Amino acid sequence: MPVPTSMLVILAVTQTPRIVLTDVTDASGIAMTTISGTRPHTQILEVNGSGLGLIDYDGDDDLDLFVANGATLDDPEHGPGCRLYRNLGDLRFEDVTAAAGIDVHRWTMGVAVGDADGDGRDDLYLTCFGPNILLRNAGDGTFTDVTAAAGVGDPGWGTGCAFGDLDADGDLDLYVVNYVAFDPTHPPPPAEFKGVTVLAGPKGLAAAPDVLYENQGDGTFLDVSESSGCRAVMPSFGLGVLICDLDGNGTQDILVGNDSQKNFLFERQADGRFKDVGLRRGIATNMEGSEQATMGIAVADVDDNGRPDVFSTNFSSDTNTLLLNKGRFFDDGTSRFGLSMISRPYLGWACSFVDLDRDGDEDLIMFNGHVYPQASRQTMDSEYEQPPLLFERSGDRFERIDDPDAFGMLGGAYRTRAAVWADLDRDGDVDMIVSEIDGPVRVIRNDSPPQGPWLIVELDDNRPGARNRRGLGARIEVDMPRSTRKRTRWLATGGSFQSANPPAAHFGFAAGELGPAPEQTVGLTVTWPDGGATKPTDVPVNRRIAVQRDAFRVIDAD
Amino acid sequence: MPAIPAIAALVLAAATSAAAAQVPPPTGVEPDRPVIAPITAPVPTSESTPESTNLPRPDELPPGDPPPPEPELLPLRALALDPHTADEARIRLDAHLDAHADSAWAQLLYAMSYHVQGRYGSARPHFERAIRLEPRLSATYHFYGYCLYYLGEAERARAAFEMHLHFLPREGNSHFGIGLIDLDEDHIDDAERRFRLAIEYQAGNRRRIKDVAAAHARLSDVDVRRGHLDDALDELDTAVALYPDLYGAHLKRYQVLVRLGRDEDADHAYDAYEAALARVRPELSTGGAAPSAGAARP
């Protein structure tokens, strides 16, 4: 597809461009501007924006896009509405909102994708300002609102949300993060930040407790927030959630990012209840004992020890934080990896580790934008509209790519909140879709020159009666025959701000790392959420595959 | 932005002559931001030069000492260095600058009035004006360094600290600032050297106890990064003994004890962290249940 020269952006890491990202929104068929109140924003409800979700709703093996959308303070129930875009291939999309029966106009925040009823098809869960919504995928290209029947319509101001098999019974439970109690008809008086009068909150507002829903196995859920132990914490200003087996004990843990308050890390105890061990594990605060805002959360094995490390984006005048998972505790590696001071002017949201240049290590990208319209470098040490930050992994550090002539978004400034990452055009690299608050949804194609082979691993638990077919929560490890080094990915859910990324593990390999083509193969070790393992050998690369319990099948190939 | 207890004293050293002015303590500054007092024995400084940051080079400085502050500024120092009165100070400084447009001291106080409020972007141009107007005001470089540090500009901050050390080579808190940057850049041997200098040059100064404690706590970061947990614990023991309100050091101590498998001691350390937090930042020790009405984020 021809791309206007003005849209082609090259990220020159060295003299040879390694990462090339191209904005192809104009040709994508997506021409959507999200709303979040009225600009300039005057209330906290208006500043967090809405999320995105990637879902193969029609079962055609490519990823479609759900875009959550906001409303206005005077009528939060009747915004312009969320939209569903069907992937037509080649990064072209078609608006199928009406055809899919999606009629959601409530102010919507977060998106979770998962098979809530265990019928093999992914459903959509939406957090809202007001009752949350569960849309059941009927399998015929339409969705049905089953919120009431499923019992998941928590009425609070929901933010992050994620599916995961939290009680290890094979089906997908649901964790819903709530932010604050807020009444737009009685907003709090303005506050002050760095000498500037700004919109109030979250401090000064009542924090809202989170909700844990246990899947009953029949398409309904039970609120087990109390009995599970998740309410044995002080309600906090929750923004983000990540479900992942962080401690490697075979059960899923829940990391909740709280705004300006201690994060929760709920680990499952022997009695099946959850206990917050965030402080003990060193993940509740930064190294200095200071609470952070924790909007975005990303997971990767940054220090190559086989454990999931956690990166979070935070408020301006603070630093983003990289916590290295050492097993019993997290060690603050923010400075060690070069991610500390550089982030101070930025207020970060969506973030992800992704091997954009397919050279074998994961790069790091995050999107930014301030919540206060009055923000400027001079008044608040931070601009209202901000560029994203892109770091290429370089040895034991992350090196910022900031070429102003590079990727258009690096050269501009935006109010970005949400982003999702996946191989949307099925060419073996990771593309992205980005959403700006009160701004456009952008489609970004990865045109980086391939450095080496690739492999995308999805899961397909094809056993009869399996209710988590896509293996949310699984761990996938690649064994390379010519290297002692392993690469590990986790099919974590939640994470990137209020958005749902697909459960797929993308691996890039450095040129030559796997030996000469075409005999390049790897071994895989898939640890399923129930602890079972599948270890296919001689898996050819340059493929997108689905690993089943006893085999794998190829979905796409070069 | 986290608050810290009142700092014992702040001395703005004007030049190598150590002409200084005593001012009341600012509050509400960042935990790592130090007090500064003149200590004047020479030590080697690092090789980095400030040329890339448009700071004057030492050999470009005019000879002699800088002029003293205008007498009418003296009553404004206390106002400017207290975050609660800094707004009022700026109003009065505006009036002063109307009559003394070339007053570097007024620009420095203006910068400091923002600096103590954590408004670094606002402080920065005034620091830079102060430097342009009078490059021999050594204290400007020190606080400009921290201002740049909190704005995320590592190399400029380093150059500013180095310039301050040109005037006051034994100023421990400028060594500390460079140590923070070295730590961020993963130059842990350099960071260790800077933190040890910060301790050495401030030890025995009762107004610098917190800063010495903070340097010990930062040495623990170096030790942790090296995997030397016992050494880290020693540093943290020293830090919390010197300054029990250094709540972050209690938390680090707790985490080091957890890593050492000393769970019972860790629990005691955690209790000490909570107690320190309750003393220093009571709004956080409750778990955030009762934040102050109308307060904004950080």
Boltz contact constraints between the chains, C-beta under 6 A:
constraints:
  - contact:
      token1: [A, 189]
      token2: [B, 294]
      max_distance: 6.0
  - contact:
      token1: [A, 191]
      token2: [B, 294]
      max_distance: 6.0
  - contact:
      token1: [A, 191]
      token2: [B, 296]
      max_distance: 6.0
  - contact:
      token1: [A, 192]
      token2: [B, 296]
      max_distance: 6.0
  - contact:
      token1: [A, 193]
      token2: [B, 296]
      max_distance: 6.0
  - contact:
      token1: [A, 194]
      token2: [B, 119]
      max_distance: 6.0
  - contact:
      token1: [A, 195]
      token2: [B, 119]
      max_distance: 6.0
  - contact:
      token1: [A, 198]
      token2: [B, 296]
      max_distance: 6.0
  - contact:
      token1: [A, 200]
      token2: [B, 294]
      max_distance: 6.0
  - contact:
      token1: [A, 203]
      token2: [B, 291]
      max_distance: 6.0
  - contact:
      token1: [A, 203]
      token2: [B, 295]
      max_distance: 6.0
  - contact:
      token1: [A, 204]
      token2: [B, 291]
      max_distance: 6.0
  - contact:
      token1: [A, 204]
      token2: [B, 293]
      max_distance: 6.0
  - contact:
      token1: [A, 204]
      token2: [B, 294]
      max_distance: 6.0
  - contact:
      token1: [A, 204]
      token2: [B, 295]
      max_distance: 6.0
  - contact:
      token1: [A, 234]
      token2: [B, 287]
      max_distance: 6.0
  - contact:
      token1: [A, 234]
      token2: [B, 289]
      max_distance: 6.0
  - contact:
      token1: [A, 236]
      token2: [B, 288]
      max_distance: 6.0
  - contact:
      token1: [A, 260]
      token2: [B, 297]
      max_distance: 6.0
  - contact:
      token1: [A, 261]
      token2: [B, 288]
      max_distance: 6.0
  - contact:
      token1: [A, 282]
      token2: [B, 255]
      max_distance: 6.0
  - contact:
      token1: [A, 288]
      token2: [B, 248]
      max_distance: 6.0
  - contact:
      token1: [A, 289]
      token2: [B, 247]
      max_distance: 6.0
  - contact:
      token1: [A, 289]
      token2: [B, 248]
      max_distance: 6.0
  - contact:
      token1: [A, 289]
      token2: [B, 251]
      max_distance: 6.0
  - contact:
      token1: [A, 290]
      token2: [B, 2]
      max_distance: 6.0
  - contact:
      token1: [A, 315]
      token2: [B, 297]
      max_distance: 6.0
  - contact:
      token1: [A, 315]
      token2: [B, 298]
      max_distance: 6.0
  - contact:
      token1: [A, 329]
      token2: [B, 258]
      max_distance: 6.0
  - contact:
      token1: [A, 329]
      token2: [B, 259]
      max_distance: 6.0
  - contact:
      token1: [A, 335]
      token2: [B, 183]
      max_distance: 6.0
  - contact:
      token1: [A, 335]
      token2: [B, 184]
      max_distance: 6.0
  - contact:
      token1: [A, 336]
      token2: [B, 186]
      max_distance: 6.0
  - contact:
      token1: [A, 340]
      token2: [B, 184]
      max_distance: 6.0
  - contact:
      token1: [A, 341]
      token2: [B, 152]
      max_distance: 6.0
  - contact:
      token1: [A, 341]
      token2: [B, 154]
      max_distance: 6.0
  - contact:
      token1: [A, 341]
      token2: [B, 184]
      max_distance: 6.0
  - contact:
      token1: [A, 342]
      token2: [B, 152]
      max_distance: 6.0
  - contact:
      token1: [A, 344]
      token2: [B, 152]
      max_distance: 6.0
  - contact:
      token1: [A, 345]
      token2: [B, 152]
      max_distance: 6.0
  - contact:
      token1: [A, 377]
      token2: [B, 121]
      max_distance: 6.0
  - contact:
      token1: [A, 378]
      token2: [B, 121]
      max_distance: 6.0
  - contact:
      token1: [A, 378]
      token2: [B, 122]
      max_distance: 6.0
  - contact:
      token1: [A, 381]
      token2: [B, 120]
      max_distance: 6.0
  - contact:
      token1: [A, 381]
      token2: [B, 121]
      max_distance: 6.0
  - contact:
      token1: [A, 381]
      token2: [B, 151]
      max_distance: 6.0
